[in-house]
């Protein structure tokens, strides 16, 4: 019987060692997974920041280019049916008719008119 107890004790000791080894392996795996997740999140954050910065640079450059293009005094004319109308004059007429600055102007030569928008509820028409 002493041998059976000795074997039982060894089996219990081996089982305890196996359980402890399994716990260590699980802990190491969890730690490795956590490190990998942190590294992935950091990489994704850096990529997002880099993309946002690049997008911001492109937008700034586009805005600067647009500002340069619009800051030059360029005369724009609409020609139709023998008429030659300056867009600046159409804008001035629309602003005068509205009594304030308009948001948008739609020139419609077939109606011989320009339609302007001041707000969602305020619109108007000027004859060309």
URDA-V793043 format. One record per run of one state. SS is the DSSP state (@ for helix, = for strand, . for the rest). FROM is the first residue (numbers start at 0). TO is the last residue. Records with the same first field share a line. If there is no record, write none. Layout:
BEGIN
SS: FROM-TO + FROM-TO
END
This chain:
BEGIN
.: 0-0 + 71-75 + 80-81 + 98-102 + 111-111 + 117-121 + 127-127
@: 1-70 + 86-97 + 108-110
=: 76-79 + 82-85 + 103-107 + 112-116 + 122-126
END
